[in-house]
Amino acid sequence: MVIRHLKTNHLENPLGYDLGTPVFSYVVEETESRKQKAARITVALDPDFKEVVYDSGESGGILNTEFELPCEIKPQTRYFWKVQVWGDAGDTAVSDTAWFETPMEKEWDADWITPSLPKEVQVTLIKKFSVDRPVAKARMYMVGLGLYELYLNGEKKGEECLLPGFCDYDTWIPYQTFEMDLVQGENEVNVMLGDGWYKGVYGMRKLVENYGDRLACIGELHIWYEDGTTEVIPTDLSWQAKKSPVVFSGIYPGEVYDTTVDDSERFPVEVIELDKGKLTPRLNPPITIHEHITPIELIHTPAGETVLDMGQNMVGWLSFRCSAPKGTKLFFQFGEILQDGNFYNENLRTAKAEFTYISDGTERIVRQHFTFYGFRFVKVTGWEGEIDLNDFAGLVIHSDMEELGNIETSDPLVNQLFHNAKWGQKGNFLDVPTDCPQRDERYGWTGDAQIFSGTASFNMDTYAFYTKYGKDVYAEQKKLNGSVPDVVPVANYQGDGSTAWGEAATIIPWNVYLHYGNKQILERQYDSMKAWVDYMKGEDDKYGAKRLWQSGTHYGDWLALDGNVKGGVYGATDPFLISSGYYYYSTSIVAKAAAIIGKKEDAEYYGNLAEEIRKAFIAEYFTPHGRLAVDTMTAYVVVLYMGLTPDYAYENVCEGLMNKLRKNKYHLETGFVGTPYLCHVLSENGMNDVAYHLLLEKGYPGWLYEVLMGATTVWERWNSVMPDGKISGTEMNSLNHYAYGSIVEWMYREMAGIRPSEEAPGFKKFTIAPKPDYRIPEVKASLRSAAGTIRSEWEIKDGKLHFCVKVPFDAEAVLVLPDAEADVIAGQCAGQNGAGEAVQTGKNVSVKLEAGSYEFTYAPTVPYRKTYTIDSPFQELKENKKTREILDKYYFTVHQHLPFEKELYTFREILNGPFTGLPYDQQEALDKMLREVED
């Protein structure tokens, strides 16, 4: 038995965080035991556990996914903790020691200071001081605005980039805690400042100084000496400023790094009146460099340019080794794609995305400081001599999130799609979930964030990341009477109250709870969740309390392909159907969240409200005979996914969705609302084959089209790049936009079948219900869940289905085997300890599994092969030799001439045409014969 992944609030050894009540989690691996018989958590003030402050004792009530520390903790204190686990097979283990350190909670003695220089001058703040006796420990509590890097005695402190990150600075300013290894004698602290999101060029409404117009810093260095005395060195008028070698920086424009700057002159600082009450211990996981990518090619373009190809659309910095003579100016430009073989960056719009380096003649590794780029290609100007690719590295920067999930299939294109979605997450999870990382936007669009949150939480541990984002969401809501802005943080971008975008307040925390099993996220966000639902109800009440949301302005099914204008942004689905659907969906989530955190009255109130909305929705949008009044793909998807389809309308709704797909030649035409749910709905409602067809579509619009076009991240538009390699437009065309990467959640939940449970979140109980398809013969999925490692693997071979699954220690799963027979599965259960009874449920068999690994192999009750039907494309039936023989014998003998054939797509449509039809009984006979054809 081994105990790993010890985390506090899903952070490893957090230093100076706002932890609230700390919540511990851990994972047990490499054990023969199936159940945790007992556990013991011990907390102490020292790593040897001589000063124990809490001991749970051997307890049967400790959950490995969520243990709230039930003791008081003091500020500015490091606590060490460990866990011992006893298994039901008699084994036991003790974990390594983990720790967390609490932040400063007193009033600040320090002042906010700013350099006494023009506001555009970039500076480094300096403090020299002497240490005259041995130091026991030292901590710096600090934040700089807009961005900062802290140096002690010439060495950068920590591995973090772009501190303090991006937040709603108008409401709260997170400060950081640093361990300071002071030396006896003279010490010097330097704080390099940059404009960042706070002060610099950022935003699409107000272009600069969104939160402030001065660089500023506040900090307190606390020193604990070995003799028991203490000292505090605050920011005050004794600090000085010098010119920074980073003479210009901005999120959009980039950076100018001039190492020839004369920084010998010292300038005074002055106190600036900023609200110390906004200072708050940090929540965000660190932003760090995670990978170093060496360029794969040096390109000399037709235009005579020198361009580096990183081989991957990435986000972060470019570093390089440079020994150029003093005064040499090197100029770098960043872009996502080449056009006609030449460097291109026009889709970045007004974002210059440049870096200028001026050498002082010293050899060094050069990097950026206060900007970041989204790029694959780098144009290099001014480099003397031959370029050695090994002198360059792409530094991949994103928020720290442990990678949890992985999917590998027998289809390399699908594998690349999965890769692209994960890299989209890496690139856009830089403190805020942004829509894109490269152009003059990089906003925390709430709609994009919520539709991708399920995928994100499968891929990586997003608990701490979304905890911080949730604080920003609610901070902005408080200014808007509960409405959710379109982007968070707002940064002067006015716009709020749009359905699906506002659901960031409800769906994100709900997904986080389901994945990680820590209800603290619901407790933290409950007021935010409730405020959004109350806002929608308030809008409803303004217009007659119909229990429908039929007012306001909404993006609707953004970027859907069924709108009035080809290539437009507005879809055809009634936005009020969407808003009313989400009104119900969010209200249901709030009712469940209220029950979980013990708010019984709220649970009853919102549960009743949800039922009222559901009844009103059905009355408004369904005819008495079960027709949905809005005939679009997304409308059908919304009512099926959100539980708004009455029983009497179910068959009509499913058939309506299929009809829309047939009419569209089995291509999707959904947008931001419909696309994330489309394949889920198909797989869950008997149309799994169509879901796979959409996944595997290689033409436009389709996920694999962009893979075949060489994409390494997910695009904003289905045709961001045309078949000839030309970019389709520059107005709104990102090549790193994670939203449509939400198909990966379907891959986890439906293809691999791994689904969390509301009954026991954090995968303490879960379902594995894979849905194989012959077009992908093999799938291997793994998830290092909060409970432990889950595996779901399947293979179609020699006419049989073979499944391998793993259930982690102290968890339970229900395995749903498709197209199986209980008596066949029961025989295999008997030989595998931990497998329960095989239960037939319709065409599937369910088996309860305890912790362990299991295998099942059987011949399915229906063949897993290509099946031809009258719903197949007519052209496909004509081209296949065997199906053509059926058509020749039973159809073309009746209809030799097919007028208007090109206007129809499926054989069913032709069979029901006015000049090409057949009676229903003959259609059924043809369908049966076609289904029996084997290639």
ROSEGU-118243 format. One line per 4 residues: their letters; for each residue z, y, x of C-alpha. Coordinates in steps of 0.5 Angstrom, whole numbers. Each point is the difference from the previous one (the first is absolute). Example, Ala and Ser with C-alpha at 12.3 -4.5 7.8 and 13.67 -1.06 7.14 Angstrom:
<nodes>
as	16 -9 25 ~ -2 7 2
</nodes>
This chain:
<nodes>
mvir	0 0 0 ~ -2 7 2 ~ 2 7 -3 ~ -5 5 1
hlkt	-3 7 -3 ~ 7 3 0 ~ -1 7 -4 ~ 4 5 -3
nhle	-4 4 -5 ~ -6 -4 2 ~ 0 3 7 ~ 2 -3 7
nplg	6 3 3 ~ -1 7 -4 ~ 3 6 4 ~ 2 6 -4
ydlg	-3 -2 -7 ~ 2 2 -7 ~ 2 -7 -2 ~ 4 2 -6
tpvf	4 -7 0 ~ -3 -4 5 ~ -3 -7 -2 ~ -1 -5 4
syvv	-6 -6 0 ~ -1 -6 5 ~ -5 -6 0 ~ 2 -7 2
eete	-5 -4 3 ~ -1 -7 4 ~ 5 -4 -5 ~ 0 -6 -3
srkq	5 3 -6 ~ -3 2 -6 ~ 5 4 -3 ~ 5 5 3
kaar	7 -3 -1 ~ 4 6 2 ~ -1 6 5 ~ 5 5 3
itva	-2 7 2 ~ 4 4 5 ~ 0 7 2 ~ 4 3 6
ldpd	0 6 4 ~ -2 -3 7 ~ -5 -6 2 ~ 6 -5 1
fkev	3 1 -7 ~ 7 1 3 ~ 0 6 -5 ~ -2 -3 -7
vyds	0 5 -5 ~ -3 -5 -5 ~ 0 -8 -1 ~ -3 -3 -6
gesg	3 -7 1 ~ -4 -6 -1 ~ -3 2 -7 ~ -5 -3 -5
giln	-2 6 -3 ~ -4 3 6 ~ -8 1 -1 ~ -4 1 6
tefe	-4 5 -3 ~ 5 5 -2 ~ 7 0 2 ~ 3 7 -1
lpce	6 2 5 ~ 6 1 -4 ~ 4 4 4 ~ 1 7 2
ikpq	-4 2 6 ~ 1 7 4 ~ -5 5 3 ~ -3 -1 7
tryf	2 -7 1 ~ -3 -6 3 ~ 1 -6 -4 ~ -1 -7 2
wkvq	-2 -6 -5 ~ -1 -7 0 ~ -1 -6 -5 ~ 2 -7 1
vwgd	-4 -5 -5 ~ 2 -7 -2 ~ -5 -4 -3 ~ 0 -6 -5
agdt	-2 -5 5 ~ 6 2 4 ~ -3 4 5 ~ 3 7 2
avsd	-3 6 4 ~ 3 7 2 ~ -5 5 1 ~ -1 5 6
tawf	3 7 -1 ~ -3 5 -4 ~ 3 8 0 ~ -1 6 -4
etpm	2 7 2 ~ 2 5 -6 ~ -2 7 1 ~ 4 7 0
ekew	3 2 -6 ~ 3 7 2 ~ -2 7 -1 ~ -5 2 5
dadw	3 4 6 ~ -7 1 3 ~ -5 6 -2 ~ -7 -1 -2
itps	-4 4 6 ~ -7 2 1 ~ -3 3 6 ~ 0 8 0
lpke	-8 -1 1 ~ -6 1 -5 ~ 0 -5 -5 ~ -6 -3 3
vqvt	2 -2 7 ~ 2 -7 1 ~ 7 -1 4 ~ 5 -5 3
likk	7 2 -1 ~ 5 -1 6 ~ 7 -1 1 ~ 3 -1 6
fsvd	7 -3 1 ~ 5 -3 5 ~ 4 -7 -1 ~ 6 0 4
rpva	4 -7 -2 ~ -2 -7 -2 ~ -4 0 -7 ~ 2 -6 -5
karm	-6 2 -4 ~ -4 6 -3 ~ -4 1 -6 ~ -5 5 -1
ymvg	-1 2 -8 ~ -6 4 0 ~ -6 2 -4 ~ -6 5 2
lgly	-5 3 -5 ~ -6 -1 0 ~ 0 -6 5 ~ 4 -1 6
elyl	1 -5 6 ~ 7 0 3 ~ 0 -1 8 ~ 6 -1 4
ngek	0 1 8 ~ -8 0 -1 ~ 0 -7 -4 ~ -2 0 -7
kgee	5 -3 -4 ~ -2 -6 -5 ~ -6 -3 -2 ~ -2 4 -6
cllp	-6 5 -1 ~ 0 6 -5 ~ 7 1 -1 ~ 3 1 -5
gfcd	-6 -2 -4 ~ -3 3 -7 ~ 5 1 -6 ~ 1 6 -5
ydtw	3 4 5 ~ 2 5 -6 ~ 5 -5 -2 ~ 2 -4 5
ipyq	0 0 8 ~ 1 -7 3 ~ 4 1 7 ~ -1 -6 5
tfem	6 -3 5 ~ -1 -1 7 ~ 4 -4 5 ~ 0 5 6
dlvq	1 -3 7 ~ 3 6 4 ~ 1 0 7 ~ 6 3 4
gene	-2 7 2 ~ -6 4 -2 ~ -4 -2 -7 ~ -5 3 -3
vnvm	-3 -1 -7 ~ -7 2 -2 ~ -2 0 -7 ~ -8 1 -1
lgdg	-2 3 -7 ~ -6 -1 -3 ~ -3 3 -7 ~ -1 -6 -4
wykg	0 -1 -7 ~ 5 5 -1 ~ -3 6 3 ~ -7 -1 3
vygm	-7 -1 -3 ~ 1 -5 -6 ~ -2 0 -8 ~ -5 1 -4
rklv	3 6 -4 ~ 4 4 5 ~ -3 -2 7 ~ 6 2 4
enyg	7 1 0 ~ 1 -4 -6 ~ 8 0 1 ~ 1 5 6
drla	-3 5 5 ~ 5 -1 6 ~ 1 -6 5 ~ 8 -2 -1
cige	5 -5 3 ~ 7 -2 -2 ~ 4 -5 4 ~ 7 -2 2
lhiw	1 -4 6 ~ 7 -3 0 ~ 3 -3 6 ~ 6 -5 0
yedg	3 0 7 ~ 4 -6 3 ~ 6 4 0 ~ 0 1 -8
ttev	-2 7 0 ~ -6 2 -4 ~ -5 6 1 ~ -6 2 -5
iptd	-6 4 3 ~ -4 3 -6 ~ -6 4 0 ~ 2 7 0
lswq	-2 7 4 ~ 1 -3 7 ~ -6 -5 -1 ~ -7 3 3
akks	-7 -1 -1 ~ -6 -1 4 ~ -7 -1 -1 ~ -3 -7 -2
pvvf	-6 -3 3 ~ -2 -2 -7 ~ -2 7 -1 ~ -3 -2 -7
sgiy	1 -6 -5 ~ -2 -1 -7 ~ 0 -6 -5 ~ -7 1 -1
pgev	-3 4 6 ~ 3 -4 5 ~ 3 2 7 ~ -1 4 6
ydtt	4 -2 6 ~ 0 4 6 ~ 4 -2 6 ~ -2 6 4
vdds	5 4 -5 ~ 5 4 4 ~ 6 -2 -3 ~ 5 4 5
erfp	1 6 -4 ~ 6 -1 -5 ~ 1 3 -6 ~ 6 2 -5
vevi	1 -4 -7 ~ 3 3 -6 ~ 3 -3 -6 ~ -4 -1 -6
eldk	2 0 -7 ~ -1 -7 -3 ~ 4 -4 -4 ~ 5 -5 3
gklt	1 -3 -7 ~ -7 -3 1 ~ 2 -4 6 ~ 1 -8 -2
prln	0 -6 4 ~ -7 -3 1 ~ -2 -6 -5 ~ -7 -1 3
ppit	-2 -6 5 ~ -2 2 7 ~ -7 2 1 ~ -2 -3 6
iheh	-6 -3 4 ~ -1 -7 -2 ~ -6 -2 4 ~ -5 2 6
itpi	-7 -1 -1 ~ -5 0 5 ~ -7 3 -2 ~ -5 -6 0
elih	-6 4 2 ~ -3 7 3 ~ -5 2 -4 ~ -6 5 3
tpag	-3 3 -7 ~ -7 2 -1 ~ 3 7 0 ~ 2 0 7
etvl	8 -1 -2 ~ 5 -4 3 ~ 4 -4 -5 ~ 6 -5 0
dmgq	-1 -6 -5 ~ 7 -2 -2 ~ -2 -6 -4 ~ 5 1 -5
nmvg	1 6 -5 ~ 7 2 2 ~ 5 6 -1 ~ 4 3 6
wlsf	-2 3 7 ~ -4 -1 6 ~ 3 -1 7 ~ -4 0 6
rcsa	2 0 8 ~ -3 6 3 ~ 0 3 7 ~ -5 6 -1
pkgt	0 6 4 ~ 4 6 -2 ~ -3 4 -5 ~ -4 -6 -3
klff	-1 0 -8 ~ -1 -6 -3 ~ -2 0 -8 ~ 1 -5 -5
qfge	-3 -1 -7 ~ 2 -5 -5 ~ -4 -4 -5 ~ -1 -6 -4
ilqd	-7 -2 0 ~ -6 2 4 ~ -7 2 -3 ~ -6 -2 2
gnfy	3 -2 6 ~ 4 7 2 ~ 7 2 -1 ~ 1 3 -7
nenl	6 3 -3 ~ -2 4 -6 ~ 4 -4 -5 ~ 6 3 3
rtak	-2 6 -4 ~ 4 6 3 ~ 4 -4 4 ~ -2 1 8
aeft	4 -6 2 ~ -1 2 8 ~ 4 -1 6 ~ -1 5 6
yisd	4 -2 7 ~ 0 5 6 ~ 2 -4 6 ~ 5 3 5
gter	-3 -5 5 ~ 6 -5 0 ~ -2 -7 -2 ~ 4 -2 -7
ivrq	-1 -4 -6 ~ -2 5 -5 ~ 1 0 -8 ~ 1 4 -6
hftf	7 3 -2 ~ -1 3 -7 ~ -6 -2 -4 ~ -3 -7 -1
ygfr	-7 -2 -2 ~ -4 -5 -4 ~ -5 -3 4 ~ -5 -5 3
fvkv	-4 4 4 ~ 2 5 6 ~ -5 5 2 ~ 2 2 8
tgwe	-3 7 3 ~ 2 2 7 ~ 1 -6 3 ~ -2 -1 7
geid	-2 -6 3 ~ -1 -7 -3 ~ 5 -2 -6 ~ 4 -6 1
lndf	2 -3 -7 ~ 6 -2 3 ~ 3 7 1 ~ 0 1 -7
aglv	4 -3 -6 ~ 0 1 -7 ~ 8 1 -2 ~ 1 -3 -7
ihsd	5 4 -4 ~ 4 -1 -6 ~ 7 -1 -3 ~ 4 -6 2
meel	-1 -5 -5 ~ 1 -8 2 ~ -7 -3 -2 ~ 2 -6 -5
gnie	-6 -3 -3 ~ -7 -3 2 ~ -6 -3 -3 ~ -5 -4 3
tsdp	-6 -4 -3 ~ -6 -4 1 ~ -4 6 -1 ~ -1 5 6
lvnq	-2 6 -4 ~ 6 -1 -5 ~ 5 0 6 ~ -4 7 3
lfhn	2 3 -7 ~ 7 -2 1 ~ 0 3 7 ~ -3 6 -3
akwg	5 1 -5 ~ 6 -1 5 ~ -3 5 4 ~ -1 5 -5
qkgn	8 -1 -1 ~ 1 1 7 ~ -4 6 0 ~ 3 4 -6
fldv	7 -2 0 ~ 2 5 5 ~ 7 2 -3 ~ -4 2 -7
ptdc	-5 -5 -3 ~ -6 4 0 ~ -7 0 -3 ~ -4 1 7
pqrd	2 1 7 ~ -6 4 3 ~ -2 6 -4 ~ 3 6 -3
eryg	4 -3 -5 ~ 5 -6 2 ~ 4 1 -6 ~ 5 -4 -3
wtgd	-4 -2 -6 ~ 5 -3 -5 ~ -6 -4 -4 ~ -2 -3 7
aqif	7 -2 2 ~ 2 -3 -7 ~ -6 -5 0 ~ 0 -2 7
sgta	8 -1 0 ~ -1 -7 -2 ~ -4 -2 5 ~ 4 4 5
sfnm	6 -3 -1 ~ -3 -7 1 ~ -3 2 7 ~ 6 4 3
dtya	7 1 -2 ~ -1 7 -3 ~ 7 0 -3 ~ 3 6 5
fytk	-7 3 0 ~ 0 1 -8 ~ 7 2 0 ~ -2 6 4
ygkd	-6 1 -5 ~ 4 -1 -6 ~ 5 6 2 ~ -6 5 1
vyae	-3 -3 -7 ~ 7 2 -3 ~ 1 7 4 ~ -7 2 -3
qkkl	1 -3 -7 ~ 7 5 -1 ~ -5 6 1 ~ -4 -3 -6
ngsv	4 -2 -5 ~ -1 -7 2 ~ -7 0 0 ~ -3 -3 7
pdvv	-5 4 4 ~ -7 -3 2 ~ 2 1 7 ~ 7 -1 3
pvan	2 4 4 ~ -3 5 -4 ~ -2 5 6 ~ -2 5 -5
yqgd	-5 -4 -3 ~ 1 1 -8 ~ -1 -6 -4 ~ 4 -4 -4
gsta	1 -5 -6 ~ -6 -4 0 ~ 1 -7 -2 ~ 0 -6 5
wgea	1 5 6 ~ 7 2 -4 ~ 1 -8 0 ~ 2 1 8
atii	7 2 -3 ~ 1 -7 -4 ~ -5 -5 3 ~ 2 1 7
pwnv	7 -1 0 ~ -1 -6 -5 ~ -5 -4 5 ~ 5 2 6
ylhy	6 -3 -4 ~ -4 -7 -2 ~ -2 -1 7 ~ 6 1 4
gnkq	6 -1 -5 ~ 4 6 1 ~ 2 4 -6 ~ 2 6 4
iler	-7 2 0 ~ 0 0 -8 ~ 7 4 0 ~ -3 5 5
qyds	-6 1 -4 ~ 3 -1 -7 ~ 0 8 -2 ~ -7 1 3
mkaw	-3 -6 -4 ~ 4 2 -6 ~ -2 7 1 ~ -8 -2 0
vdym	1 -4 -7 ~ 4 6 -3 ~ -6 5 2 ~ -5 -5 -3
kged	5 0 -7 ~ 0 7 0 ~ -7 1 0 ~ -1 -5 -5
dkyg	6 4 -4 ~ -4 6 1 ~ -6 -2 -4 ~ 3 -4 -6
akrl	4 -6 3 ~ -5 -5 -1 ~ 2 -4 6 ~ -6 1 3
wqsg	-2 5 6 ~ -6 3 -2 ~ 1 7 3 ~ -1 3 7
thyg	-5 -1 5 ~ -1 -6 4 ~ -4 -3 6 ~ -1 -6 -5
dwla	-4 -6 3 ~ -2 4 6 ~ -6 -2 4 ~ -2 -5 -5
ldgn	-8 -1 0 ~ -1 0 -8 ~ 1 8 -1 ~ -5 4 -2
vkgg	-3 2 7 ~ -2 -5 5 ~ 4 1 6 ~ 5 4 -4
vyga	8 0 0 ~ 2 -1 -7 ~ -1 -6 -4 ~ -2 -2 -7
tdpf	7 -3 -2 ~ 4 5 -5 ~ 5 3 4 ~ 5 0 -5
liss	0 -7 -1 ~ 2 -1 7 ~ 5 5 0 ~ 3 -3 -6
gyyy	0 -7 3 ~ 3 2 6 ~ 5 4 -5 ~ 2 -7 -2
ysts	0 -3 7 ~ 4 5 3 ~ 5 0 -6 ~ 1 -8 1
ivak	1 1 7 ~ 6 5 -1 ~ 3 -5 -6 ~ 0 -6 5
aaai	3 5 6 ~ 5 3 -4 ~ 3 -8 -2 ~ 0 -2 7
igkk	4 6 2 ~ 5 -1 -5 ~ -2 6 -5 ~ 0 -4 -6
edae	-1 6 -5 ~ -6 3 4 ~ -3 -7 0 ~ 0 -1 -8
yygn	-2 7 -1 ~ -6 -1 5 ~ -2 -7 -3 ~ 0 3 -7
laee	-5 6 2 ~ -4 -5 4 ~ -1 -4 -6 ~ -1 6 -5
irka	-6 2 5 ~ -3 -7 0 ~ 0 0 -7 ~ -3 7 0
fiae	-5 -2 5 ~ -3 -6 -4 ~ 0 4 -6 ~ -4 5 3
yftp	-5 -4 5 ~ -1 -7 -4 ~ -4 -1 -6 ~ 4 -4 -6
hgrl	-5 -6 2 ~ 2 0 8 ~ -6 5 3 ~ 2 5 5
avdt	-2 6 -1 ~ -2 3 7 ~ -5 -5 2 ~ 0 1 8
mtay	2 -5 5 ~ 6 4 2 ~ 3 0 -7 ~ -1 -7 -1
vvvl	4 -1 7 ~ 5 5 -2 ~ 2 -3 -6 ~ 0 -7 3
ymgl	4 1 6 ~ 5 5 -3 ~ 2 -5 -6 ~ -3 4 -5
tpdy	-5 -5 -4 ~ 3 -3 -6 ~ -1 -7 -1 ~ -5 1 -6
ayen	-5 4 5 ~ 1 -4 6 ~ -6 -4 0 ~ -4 6 -2
vceg	2 4 6 ~ -1 -6 5 ~ -7 0 -3 ~ -1 7 0
lmnk	2 0 8 ~ -5 -5 1 ~ -6 3 -4 ~ 1 7 4
lrkn	0 -5 6 ~ -7 -3 -2 ~ -3 6 -2 ~ 2 3 7
kyhl	-3 -6 3 ~ 7 -3 2 ~ 1 7 4 ~ 6 4 -1
etgf	0 7 -2 ~ 7 1 0 ~ 4 6 4 ~ 7 1 3
vgtp	3 -2 -7 ~ -4 -6 -2 ~ -2 -3 7 ~ 7 -2 3
ylch	2 -4 -7 ~ -7 -3 -1 ~ 0 -6 4 ~ 7 -1 -2
vlse	-2 0 -7 ~ -6 -4 1 ~ 4 -6 3 ~ 6 0 -5
ngmn	-5 0 -6 ~ -4 -6 2 ~ -6 4 4 ~ 2 -2 7
dvay	-7 -2 2 ~ -2 8 -2 ~ 6 2 4 ~ -3 -4 6
hlll	-7 3 -1 ~ 3 7 0 ~ 3 -1 6 ~ -6 -3 4
ekgy	-5 4 -3 ~ -4 3 6 ~ -4 5 -3 ~ 2 7 -3
pgwl	5 0 -3 ~ 4 -5 4 ~ 6 -1 5 ~ -5 -4 5
yevl	-5 5 0 ~ 4 5 4 ~ 2 -6 4 ~ -7 -2 2
mgat	-2 7 1 ~ 5 0 6 ~ 6 3 -3 ~ 7 -1 3
tvwe	4 3 -5 ~ -1 1 -8 ~ -4 6 -2 ~ 1 5 -5
rwns	-6 -1 -4 ~ -4 -7 -1 ~ -6 3 3 ~ 3 5 5
vmpd	-6 -3 5 ~ -6 -1 -3 ~ -4 -7 2 ~ -4 4 5
gkis	6 2 4 ~ 0 8 -3 ~ 7 2 -2 ~ -1 2 -8
gtem	3 7 0 ~ 5 4 3 ~ 3 3 -6 ~ 5 -5 0
nsln	-1 -6 4 ~ 5 -4 4 ~ -1 -6 4 ~ 8 -1 0
hyay	2 0 -7 ~ 5 -6 -2 ~ 0 1 -8 ~ -6 -6 -1
gsiv	4 -4 5 ~ 5 -2 -5 ~ -5 -6 -1 ~ 5 -3 5
ewmy	5 0 -5 ~ -4 -5 -4 ~ -1 -4 6 ~ 7 -1 1
rema	2 -1 -8 ~ -6 -4 -2 ~ -4 -3 5 ~ 6 -2 4
girp	4 0 -6 ~ 7 3 3 ~ 3 4 -5 ~ 7 3 0
seea	5 -1 -6 ~ 4 6 -4 ~ 5 -6 -1 ~ 2 0 7
pgfk	-4 5 4 ~ -1 0 7 ~ -3 -7 0 ~ 6 -3 -2
kfti	-3 -3 -5 ~ -8 0 -1 ~ -6 -3 -2 ~ -6 -3 4
apkp	-6 -1 -5 ~ -6 0 5 ~ -7 1 -4 ~ -5 -4 5
dyri	-8 1 -1 ~ -5 -4 3 ~ -3 6 4 ~ 6 1 4
pevk	1 -7 2 ~ 7 1 4 ~ 5 6 0 ~ 7 0 4
aslr	5 6 -2 ~ 6 1 3 ~ 6 5 -2 ~ 6 2 4
saag	4 2 -6 ~ 7 2 -1 ~ 2 -7 -1 ~ -4 -3 5
tirs	-7 -3 2 ~ -4 -2 -6 ~ -7 -4 1 ~ -5 -1 -5
ewei	-6 -4 3 ~ -6 -3 -4 ~ -6 -4 2 ~ -6 -3 -4
kdgk	-3 -6 3 ~ -3 -6 -2 ~ 1 2 -7 ~ 7 0 0
lhfc	5 6 0 ~ 5 0 6 ~ 6 5 0 ~ 6 1 5
vkvp	5 5 -2 ~ 7 2 4 ~ 6 2 -4 ~ 5 4 4
fdae	7 -2 1 ~ 5 2 -6 ~ -6 1 -4 ~ -3 -3 -6
avlv	-8 0 -2 ~ -4 -3 -6 ~ -6 -3 3 ~ -6 0 -6
lpda	-5 -4 2 ~ -7 1 -3 ~ -4 -5 -4 ~ 5 -5 1
eadv	3 -6 -3 ~ 8 -1 -1 ~ 0 -8 2 ~ -5 1 6
iagq	5 6 3 ~ 6 -4 -2 ~ -1 -5 4 ~ -1 4 6
cagq	6 4 -2 ~ 4 -6 1 ~ -1 -1 7 ~ 2 7 2
ngag	7 2 0 ~ 1 7 -4 ~ -5 -1 -4 ~ 2 0 -8
eavq	-4 -3 -6 ~ -7 1 -1 ~ -1 4 -7 ~ -7 0 -3
tgkn	-1 7 -3 ~ -7 0 -3 ~ -5 -2 6 ~ 5 2 5
vsvk	6 -4 3 ~ 7 4 2 ~ 4 -3 5 ~ 7 4 2
leag	1 0 7 ~ 6 1 5 ~ 0 2 7 ~ -5 -4 4
syef	-7 -2 1 ~ -5 -3 -5 ~ -7 -3 0 ~ -3 -2 -6
tyap	-7 -3 -1 ~ -4 -2 -6 ~ -7 0 -3 ~ 0 5 -5
tvpy	-2 -1 -7 ~ -6 5 0 ~ -4 0 6 ~ 0 6 5
rkty	-7 1 1 ~ -5 5 -2 ~ -1 0 -8 ~ -6 2 -3
tids	1 3 -8 ~ -4 4 -4 ~ 4 6 2 ~ -3 -1 7
pfqe	-6 5 2 ~ -6 -3 -3 ~ -4 1 7 ~ 5 -4 3
lken	-1 -6 -5 ~ -8 1 1 ~ 0 0 7 ~ 5 -7 1
kktr	-4 -6 -1 ~ 4 -4 -4 ~ 2 6 -5 ~ -7 2 0
eild	-2 -7 -3 ~ 5 0 -6 ~ -3 7 -1 ~ -7 -3 0
kyyf	2 -5 -5 ~ 4 3 -5 ~ -1 7 1 ~ -7 2 2
tvhq	-3 -5 -5 ~ 2 5 -5 ~ -1 7 3 ~ -5 0 5
hlpf	-1 8 0 ~ 7 4 1 ~ -1 7 -2 ~ 5 5 3
ekel	3 -5 5 ~ 1 5 5 ~ 5 3 -4 ~ 4 -6 -1
ytfr	4 -3 6 ~ 4 -6 -3 ~ -3 -6 -3 ~ 5 1 -6
eiln	-3 7 -1 ~ -7 -3 0 ~ 2 -5 -5 ~ 2 5 -5
gpft	-6 5 1 ~ -4 1 -6 ~ -6 -3 3 ~ 3 -5 5
glpy	6 -3 -4 ~ 2 -7 -2 ~ 5 -3 -6 ~ 7 0 3
dqqe	0 -8 -1 ~ -6 0 5 ~ 4 5 5 ~ 6 -4 0
aldk	-4 -6 2 ~ -4 4 5 ~ 7 2 3 ~ 2 -7 0
mlre	-6 -3 4 ~ 1 6 5 ~ 7 -1 1 ~ -2 -7 2
ved	-4 2 6 ~ 2 -2 7 ~ -3 3 6
</nodes>
